[in-house]
Amino acid sequence: MPDVYSTTTTQGFGSRIMNSFAGLIIGPLLIIAAIGLLWWNEGRAVQAIVGLNDAASQLVEAQPSGPSPANANKLVHVVGPATAQTPLRDEDVGITFRGQVSVQRNAEMYQWKEEKKEESHDNTGGSQTTTTTYSYSREWSADAIDSSDFKYPDGHQNPDMPFKSSRMSAPDAKLGGWKLDYDTLGRIDITQALNPDAPEGWSRSGGNYYNGEANAPKVGDMRVNYASLPSGTTVSVLALQSGEGFAPFTAKNGYTVDLAATGNHSATEMIENQRKAESTLTWILRGAGTLVMFMGFAAFLSPLSTIASFIPFLGSLVRGAAGFVSFVIAVPLSIVVMALAWFAYRPLLGGGLILLAAGIGYGLWHWHKTRSPHVPAPAPAKA
């Protein structure tokens, strides 16, 4: 059975217009959603800044030998060796790990994957022809791919995934004299490769283990590899002292601090790394909110390009103009929303963002004006 299929459909002009009018409803909903996302994101960013500043002012340096009654329910910074005695075992594969505090199993299954590609072109008279191509390939995937949703599932069925990636941690794990719970260990990124002997029914190739042939896998075959936190590795934790171990620390404004990493990291360094992570997330969400805003205006203006597509060339021009207008509106409006959100927390920066939005809006308008063709005024008629 071939692994590439194509279908061609044609949508009439009237049907296209009716469908495009859905943008008049979807567009405003996307714009409202973008405003909500941008507003919430700025509040979250400010909460992180204030919360981390609060945490930095309260932290206590604690000894790795164990908790002190004087530091109960305080934010503590502890650096020391992580140790464990209990062996860890991956029952799905049949491997036992000794001398490890935590082991990360990365599991993948060889599966069919569907890719869909659409190519459309407008026809004279306003109809639109779309060619949809479905292609099927086999690849390793850490997530189970549901083949029942495929357009052409025959011959491309995926079996159920027998197991997935997971983290195993020793129940007696400690940091010096502190208990290391599963959640705290789960926040530590571990990358040190672990390569024990392959168990019965599995083969090893490079750093991976296969339950089939590594060079000729079949759909349904599994592939795993392991990373570990060996006993004796230095670990840094910044969290609330709770009982004999750790728990999330909540700042006065509700922001939660619960950090752990391998290596000897000062409290200042850990807080600064968290600031950078929060800043990165903030900018990602700002970009996502602005994109949703653009999509909202583009959807709202889509009926214009659909109507103009009665003449294909005119439809392309109107579609491009609508995209430009959506961009010119979405970017400054997104900055205004962010600025108004900051006004509730930091008025000075909020005002600066308002001025920035005005400057960008004026700059885009001026750029568009200078690029527009200049039509000279008609000369006065001679007497």
Secondary structure, 3 states (H helix, E strand, C coil): CCCEEEEEEEECHHHHHHHHCCHHHHHHHHHHHHHHHHHHHHHHHHHHHHHHHHHHHHCEECCCCCCCHHHCCCEEEEEEEEECCCCEEECCCCEEECCEEEEEEEEEEEEEEEEEEEEEEECCCCCEEEEEEEEEEEEEECCCCCHHHCCCCCCCCCCCCCCCCEEEECCCCEECCEECCHHHHHCCCCCEEECCCCCCCCEEECCEEECCCCCCCCCCCEEEEEEEEECCEEEEEEEEEECCEEECEECCCCCEECEEEECCCCHHHHHHHHHHHHHHHHHHHHHHHHHHHHHHHHHHHHHHHHHHCCCHHHHHHHHHHHHHHHHHHHHHHHHHHHHHHHHCCCHHHHHHHHHHHHHHHHHHHHHHHHHCCCCCCCCCCCC
